[in-house]
Amino acid sequence: MTGYYDYVLGLIPAALLGVTAFLSLVGLSWTAAVPAGALVAAGLIAHAMFVRGPVVDEGGLDRGVDRAASSSPVSASSSSAAASSD
């Protein structure tokens, strides 16, 4: 299932190449067309990050967070006790 961010990821190179090619065909030099295409691509990235950014689920956890990484670390006293018993 494709979503908003899938479309943004596809539009970034399409905007960079498409706008650059269009402006160069219209008669603009490459040194002016490439930054214009990059500006459009950067606008897409900024929109995806700041205007319609990823949100936290209602459960309170972000979808990208690994539960094992967010658990509390092992205390030093329990790890030294395990080392001394060997």
Wavefront OBJ file of the C-alpha trace (Angstrom):
o trace
v 0.000 0.000 0.000
v 1.554 3.278 -1.067
v 1.307 6.272 1.177
v 2.285 9.904 1.247
v 5.946 9.247 2.015
v 6.237 6.720 -0.801
v 5.060 9.368 -3.238
v 7.473 11.925 -1.778
v 10.391 9.518 -2.167
v 9.466 9.032 -5.810
v 8.924 12.720 -6.468
v 12.285 13.876 -5.103
v 14.415 12.585 -8.024
v 11.570 13.216 -10.475
v 11.401 16.860 -9.413
v 15.162 17.293 -9.495
v 15.559 15.785 -12.937
v 12.242 16.952 -14.385
v 12.489 20.597 -13.376
v 16.138 20.726 -14.425
v 15.374 19.196 -17.815
v 12.344 21.415 -18.372
v 14.198 24.609 -17.499
v 17.161 23.676 -19.667
v 14.828 22.943 -22.603
v 13.157 26.311 -22.137
v 16.532 27.962 -22.535
v 17.881 28.400 -19.022
v 21.522 27.473 -18.517
v 22.449 24.318 -16.603
v 24.031 26.373 -13.837
v 20.659 28.007 -13.198
v 18.418 24.999 -13.918
v 20.103 22.560 -11.523
v 19.706 24.769 -8.407
v 16.088 25.441 -9.364
v 15.406 21.699 -9.565
v 17.213 21.146 -6.285
v 15.104 23.876 -4.678
v 11.894 22.103 -5.719
v 13.232 18.765 -4.415
v 14.253 20.410 -1.136
v 10.771 21.889 -0.854
v 9.272 18.406 -1.136
v 11.605 17.144 1.574
v 10.803 20.086 3.848
v 7.076 19.546 3.360
v 7.389 15.859 4.251
v 9.478 16.603 7.337
v 7.916 19.736 8.803
v 4.458 20.332 7.351
v 3.240 16.749 7.272
v 5.787 15.104 9.510
v 5.641 11.643 11.032
v 3.510 11.432 14.167
v 3.474 9.235 17.241
v 0.875 6.461 17.378
v -1.981 6.773 19.866
v -0.360 3.995 21.895
v 2.474 6.383 22.722
v 5.149 4.549 20.769
v 6.681 5.692 17.544
v 6.437 3.003 14.867
v 10.183 3.111 14.210
v 11.250 2.570 17.825
v 12.564 -0.869 18.699
v 11.170 -2.021 22.033
v 14.379 -3.861 22.947
v 16.432 -0.717 22.457
v 14.131 1.313 24.700
v 14.258 -1.116 27.656
v 16.341 -0.235 30.689
v 19.992 -1.337 30.614
v 21.330 -4.045 32.935
v 22.708 -2.577 36.150
v 26.434 -2.830 36.872
v 25.911 -4.782 40.128
v 24.045 -7.633 38.414
v 26.646 -7.914 35.653
v 29.549 -7.979 38.143
v 27.780 -10.662 40.196
v 27.406 -12.796 37.089
v 31.091 -12.337 36.260
v 32.253 -13.300 39.770
v 30.201 -16.517 39.793
v 32.066 -17.887 36.744
l 1 2 3 4 5 6 7 8 9 10 11 12 13 14 15 16 17 18 19 20 21 22 23 24 25 26 27 28 29 30 31 32 33 34 35 36 37 38 39 40 41 42 43 44 45 46 47 48 49 50 51 52 53 54 55 56 57 58 59 60 61 62 63 64 65 66 67 68 69 70 71 72 73 74 75 76 77 78 79 80 81 82 83 84 85 86
